[in-house]
């Protein structure tokens, strides 16, 4: 039998387990999927917006893999931290270990005032309304009237949409009680989404963009002058001598063109406003009474090389809440090699490199392997490449020592793994919580509650 540990139960980890199950070269494989959290599914549970039910339904296909008899879910087991198990110890317990730990840190703006109260990463805001147990009850929207979201990707659009969406529309989702209550009391009436480049270089998809325009009680406002600065906006079929615009860019520009033509909503029917802003580079977060009070932007314009240049002009936008959504970054896992520039683990086709040479039995897949790029489905081909390398090494891996019962060893080390039955108990507890509130399943947002539910205890 080939014993494999997969660290991380998000899409990349589960796709790695699935690739191991579907191959025929090594039929007698046993897979333990480890996770620091007592819950599976990673960013599908804690990163996908609650109103994106179709994407969240991906949990059903991930569930089918984790319920396979050859797979064991092992939650509540940290790897690399002071209270968990080290990579060196895992290498003693399994023939092979595949690290699928994602990119859990957010990129900083590196501007003055970024650490002011009221300034957060979009990652933290998403974790808050997704009930991630590490976050707690941050008062994100209390007393804020205007919010600025810095970034023009899908995460930026997600958080802006949640801020602008009415709490009644989120009541049917699994948003935790505290977040739903805060959003219900929110005074935010204006949400600015700002990017330093033009609309043709924005990273959001057309589907995400259109969802902003479909929000009841909210209007999207776009400045036609900012759109006109983008050469691709003036020539939507492509500039002479240049490559044709990608289809998604053409569709996005068409959506933006329609919004800019609509103009400003009247005061009587405005409701919440979402302002899409372009060619604005953040240079400072402004302070008042010890909190963030706005963002100072440098105005930019297209340069001759496809980038942007500063124009020398500045614009201040008032905001009591600032969310940065400028990308993710991998975090070093103690005991594994790490490239701090790329934010990834050095590897060759998924084989971890130590001092330039493949480390026997150690592999990576997902964002910690390739960086935070691609969509959820990109993890499938990434996992298959890594598993192909692992299978090429299978003959030598079988000769490595491995524990007969790794879970027993983990328990002897003082860890308390949550297995699949514990996760099912959490699901039942969340369903019961939702019924008590007159809603569907509602997520338990804290560690004590999750662990108590996993062990069948009263919360």
Residue pairs with C-beta under 8 A, 6 or more apart in sequence:
1 28
1 29
1 30
2 26
2 28
2 29
2 30
2 95
2 96
2 394
2 397
2 398
3 30
3 32
3 93
3 94
3 95
3 96
3 402
3 403
3 406
4 20
4 29
4 30
4 31
4 32
4 94
4 95
4 96
4 97
4 98
4 390
5 31
5 32
5 34
5 90
5 93
5 94
5 96
5 97
5 98
5 406
6 13
6 16
6 17
6 31
6 32
6 33
6 34
6 97
6 98
6 100
7 13
7 34
7 35
7 79
7 90
7 97
7 98
7 99
7 100
7 101
8 33
8 34
8 35
8 42
8 99
8 100
8 101
8 102
8 366
9 33
9 34
9 35
9 37
9 40
9 41
9 42
9 62
9 66
9 73
9 75
10 41
10 42
10 43
10 44
10 100
10 102
10 366
11 42
11 43
11 44
11 58
11 62
11 366
11 376
11 379
11 380
12 42
12 100
12 102
12 365
12 366
12 367
12 379
12 382
12 383
13 33
13 35
13 42
13 98
13 100
13 365
13 366
14 33
14 40
14 41
14 62
14 65
14 66
15 365
15 379
15 380
15 382
15 383
15 384
16 98
16 100
16 365
16 383
16 386
16 387
17 31
17 33
17 65
17 66
17 68
17 71
18 65
18 383
19 383
19 384
19 386
19 387
20 29
20 31
20 387
20 390
21 29
21 31
21 65
21 68
21 70
21 71
23 29
23 387
23 391
25 391
25 394
26 391
26 394
29 70
30 70
30 72
31 70
31 71
31 72
32 71
32 72
32 74
32 94
32 406
32 407
33 40
33 66
33 71
33 72
33 73
33 74
34 74
34 75
34 77
34 79
35 42
35 73
35 74
35 75
35 76
35 77
36 76
36 77
36 78
36 79
36 81
36 84
37 75
37 76
37 133
37 450
38 75
38 76
38 418
38 422
38 423
38 426
38 450
38 451
38 454
39 45
39 75
39 423
39 426
39 450
40 62
40 63
40 66
40 73
40 75
40 423
41 59
41 62
42 102
43 102
43 376
44 55
44 56
44 58
44 59
44 62
44 376
45 59
45 130
46 126
46 127
46 130
46 131
46 132
47 126
47 127
47 130
48 55
48 56
48 58
48 130
49 55
49 126
49 158
49 161
49 162
50 56
50 129
50 130
50 162
50 170
50 173
50 174
50 175
51 161
51 162
51 165
51 169
51 170
51 173
52 158
53 173
55 376
58 376
65 71
66 73
66 420
67 420
72 407
72 419
72 420
73 419
73 420
73 423
74 407
74 410
74 417
74 418
74 419
75 417
75 418
75 419
75 422
75 423
75 454
76 415
76 416
76 417
76 418
76 422
76 451
76 454
77 84
77 85
77 410
77 415
77 417
78 84
78 85
79 85
79 86
79 87
79 90
79 99
79 101
79 333
80 86
80 87
80 333
80 334
80 335
80 336
81 334
84 415
85 410
85 413
85 415
86 334
86 335
87 97
87 99
87 333
87 334
87 335
87 336
87 362
88 335
89 413
90 97
91 97
91 361
91 362
92 401
92 402
92 403
93 402
93 403
93 406
93 409
93 410
94 361
94 402
94 403
94 406
95 361
95 397
95 398
95 400
95 402
96 361
96 362
96 363
96 390
96 393
96 397
97 361
97 362
97 363
98 350
98 363
98 364
98 365
98 386
98 387
98 390
99 333
99 336
99 345
99 352
99 362
99 363
99 364
99 365
99 368
100 364
100 365
100 366
100 368
100 383
101 330
101 331
101 333
101 366
101 368
102 328
102 330
102 366
102 367
102 368
103 328
103 329
103 330
103 331
103 343
103 367
103 368
103 371
103 372
104 123
104 328
104 330
104 331
105 123
105 328
105 329
105 330
105 331
105 343
106 121
106 122
106 123
106 124
106 324
106 326
106 327
106 328
106 329
107 324
107 326
107 327
107 328
107 329
108 114
108 324
109 150
109 282
109 324
109 326
111 282
111 283
111 284
111 285
112 284
112 285
113 119
113 284
113 285
113 286
113 287
113 292
114 285
114 324
116 285
116 287
116 290
116 291
116 292
117 290
117 291
117 292
118 144
118 291
118 292
118 319
118 320
118 321
118 322
119 285
119 292
119 322
119 324
120 138
120 140
120 321
120 322
120 323
120 324
121 323
121 324
121 325
122 149
122 151
122 155
122 156
122 158
122 159
122 323
122 324
122 325
123 155
123 328
124 135
124 138
125 140
125 159
125 323
126 155
126 158
126 159
127 134
127 135
128 135
128 138
128 140
128 179
129 162
129 175
129 176
129 179
129 183
130 443
131 174
131 175
131 176
131 179
131 443
131 444
131 445
132 445
133 444
133 445
133 446
133 447
133 450
135 445
136 445
136 446
137 178
137 445
139 182
140 182
140 321
141 147
141 163
141 182
141 183
141 185
141 186
141 187
141 188
141 321
142 182
142 185
143 187
143 320
144 186
144 187
144 188
144 319
144 320
144 321
145 187
145 188
145 189
145 190
145 320
146 188
146 189
146 190
146 191
146 192
146 317
146 318
146 319
146 320
146 321
147 160
147 163
147 188
147 190
147 191
147 192
147 319
147 320
147 321
147 322
147 323
148 191
148 192
148 194
148 294
148 295
148 317
148 319
148 321
148 322
148 323
149 156
149 159
149 160
149 163
149 191
149 192
149 193
149 194
149 322
149 323
149 325
150 156
150 194
150 195
150 282
150 295
150 322
150 323
150 324
150 325
150 326
151 193
151 194
151 195
151 324
151 325
151 326
151 327
152 193
152 194
152 195
152 197
152 199
152 202
152 203
152 204
152 276
152 278
153 202
153 203
153 204
153 325
153 327
154 203
154 204
154 205
154 208
155 325
156 193
156 204
156 323
156 325
157 193
157 204
157 208
157 209
157 211
157 212
158 208
159 323
159 325
160 191
160 193
160 212
160 274
161 211
161 212
161 215
162 170
162 183
163 183
163 186
163 188
163 191
164 188
164 191
164 212
164 215
164 218
164 272
164 274
165 183
165 215
165 218
166 216
166 217
167 180
167 181
167 183
167 184
167 186
169 216
170 180
170 183
171 180
171 439
172 439
172 440
173 440
174 430
174 434
174 440
174 441
174 442
174 443
175 183
175 442
175 443
176 442
176 443
176 444
176 445
177 437
177 442
178 445
179 445
188 272
188 321
189 271
189 272
189 273
190 272
190 273
190 275
191 272
191 273
191 274
191 275
192 274
192 275
192 277
192 317
192 319
193 274
193 275
193 276
193 277
194 277
194 278
194 280
194 282
194 295
194 297
194 317
195 201
195 202
195 277
195 278
195 279
195 280
196 279
196 280
196 281
196 282
196 300
196 308
197 278
197 279
197 300
197 307
197 308
198 226
198 227
198 229
198 230
198 232
198 233
198 278
198 279
198 302
198 308
199 227
199 230
199 232
199 233
199 252
199 253
199 256
199 276
199 278
200 230
200 231
200 232
200 233
200 245
200 249
200 252
200 253
201 230
202 252
202 278
204 252
205 248
206 248
206 251
206 252
206 255
209 252
209 255
209 256
210 255
212 218
212 220
212 274
212 276
213 220
213 255
213 259
215 272
215 274
217 271
217 272
218 271
218 272
218 273
218 274
219 262
219 265
219 269
219 270
219 271
219 272
219 273
219 274
220 259
220 273
220 274
220 275
220 276
221 259
221 264
221 265
221 273
221 274
221 275
221 276
222 256
222 259
222 260
222 275
222 276
223 260
223 275
223 277
223 278
224 260
224 261
226 277
226 278
226 279
227 233
227 253
227 256
227 257
227 260
227 278
228 234
229 278
229 279
229 301
229 302
230 278
230 302
231 239
231 302
232 238
232 239
232 245
232 249
232 253
233 253
233 256
233 257
236 245
236 250
236 253
236 254
237 244
237 245
237 250
238 244
238 245
245 253
256 276
259 276
265 271
265 273
277 317
279 299
279 300
279 301
279 308
280 297
280 298
280 299
280 300
280 315
281 297
281 298
281 299
281 300
281 308
281 310
282 295
282 296
282 297
283 296
283 297
283 298
283 314
284 295
284 296
285 292
285 294
285 295
285 296
285 322
286 292
286 293
286 294
286 295
286 296
286 316
287 293
291 320
292 319
292 320
292 321
292 322
293 318
293 319
293 320
294 316
294 317
294 318
294 319
295 316
295 317
295 319
295 322
296 314
296 315
296 316
297 314
297 315
297 316
297 317
298 310
298 311
298 313
298 314
299 310
299 311
299 312
299 313
299 314
299 315
300 308
300 309
300 310
300 311
301 308
301 309
301 311
302 308
302 309
303 309
327 372
328 367
328 372
329 343
329 372
330 338
330 342
330 343
330 344
330 345
330 367
330 368
330 371
330 372
331 343
332 338
332 340
333 345
333 368
336 345
336 352
336 362
337 345
337 346
337 352
337 353
337 354
338 344
338 345
338 346
339 345
339 346
342 371
343 371
343 372
344 364
344 367
344 368
344 369
344 370
344 371
345 352
345 364
345 368
345 369
346 352
346 353
347 353
347 363
347 364
347 369
348 358
349 385
349 386
349 388
349 389
350 363
350 364
350 365
350 369
350 385
350 386
350 387
350 388
350 389
350 390
351 358
351 359
351 362
351 363
351 389
351 393
352 358
352 359
352 362
352 363
352 364
353 359
354 362
360 393
360 396
360 397
360 400
361 393
361 397
361 400
363 386
363 389
363 390
364 386
365 379
365 382
365 383
365 385
365 386
365 387
366 379
366 382
366 383
367 373
369 382
369 386
370 382
374 382
390 397
403 409
407 417
407 419
410 417
411 417
418 451
418 454
422 454
422 455
423 454
425 453
425 454
425 455
425 456
426 444
426 450
426 453
426 454
427 441
428 453
429 444
429 449
429 453
429 459
430 441
430 442
430 443
430 444
430 453
431 440
431 441
433 441
433 442
433 444
434 440
434 441
434 442
444 450
444 453
444 459
448 459
449 459
452 458
452 459
453 459
